[in-house]
Amino acid sequence: MPLIKVQTSVSAPEKTEVEAMLKNLSGKLAKHLGKPESYVMTAFEAGVPMTFAGTTDPVCYIEIKSVGTMKPDQTKAMSQDFCQEINQSLGVPTNRTYIEFADAKGAMWGWNGATFG
């Protein structure tokens, strides 16, 4: 049910580096939310035409969605953790990364032919 989707303007690193980054993000998201990693999905899209502050310098947009309610202390900790991870993995400065946190109602999140609500 938790999802972390990363879109960036930078070119994709080697496949093994991308996989390592996604596995790190998956484990961190599960830990931050207190949910089993077996439900966490990650996605990565590189080379997306993007601007931020009127420039095409490296930039990143991250979506984090989960069934339930994320508390402000959780989103603050996740913002710090994931901005740092993206900076280390992709070289995107933390001040050029936006993160959207979205709570989903169980009935609005489908899986395995059913929903979580």
N, C-alpha and C positions, 0 to 999 in steps of 0.2 A: 504493500500500500504506500509506503513512502517512495518518493521519486526525487532524484536530483538530476537535472538536465543542464548541461553546460554548452553554451554556444559562445564561440570566440572568433575574432577576426584573424588570429594567428594561424599559421599552417600547422597541420597535425604533426606531432612528433612521431617517432617510430612506434609501430603497433604495440610493442612490448611496454613502452613508456605510457602509452594511452591506457592499456589494460591495467598497469600498476596504479595509475592515477585513479581510474574508475573503481578499482578494488579498495583503495584507500578511502575514497569518498563514500563508498557503500558502507564500509565498517564504521566510519565516523558518524554517518547519518543515523545508522542503527543505534549507536551508543548515545548520541545526543537526544534521540527521541525515545530511547528505552524500548525499542521494538525489535523483533527478531530480524536479523539480516536476511533471512530466507524470504522476506517479503519486499526487500529494498530493490528498486530498479534504478539503474544509472543510464544516462545517454550522453553522447558527446558529438558535437558537430563543430568542425574546424573550418577555417577559410570562409566564414560568413562575412559578406560585405556589411560593415558596421561603422558608425561614427560615435564619438562621445566628445562632448565639449567642442564640437565643430572640427575635430580632427579624425584622421583614420589611423592614428597611433594604436598599438595593441589595446584591445578592449575585450571584456567578457561579460556575459549575462548568464545568470544562474537562476533556475527555477527550483524551488523546493516545495513539494506538496506532500501532505500527509492527512490521513483520516484522523480527526480529533482536533484538539486545540494546542497550538504551540504557544508557549508563554514567552513574554518579552525577554526574560533572562535566557531562555533557550535560543531564541533567534539572535540575540546579541552574541552569545558564545559561538553559534554556528557561523555567523557572519565573519567573526574574527578567524575562526578555524578554516573555513572554506576559502576566504580571500587569501590567506597565507598559503594554503595548499595550491591554489591556482597560480599564485605568484611563483612558487617554487617549481611547479610542474611545467608551466607554460610561459613564465616570464612576464605575465600581465601584471602591471602595478596594481596594488590593492585599491588605489584611488580611481582606478578605471574599471572597476568591477561592480556591477549592480547585482543584488540578489532579491528575488521576489519570493516571499514566504506565503503560502496559501494553505489554509485549513480546508479540508473537504469533509462534507457530511458523508457518512457511511453509505447512504443510499445513492450518492452521486459518484461512487467509485466502484467500478465493476472489476471482477476477477473470476476466472474459472466458471463462467456462465451464470454468475450470481453477482451480488453486491455485498459490501461490508455492512449494510444497514438493514 
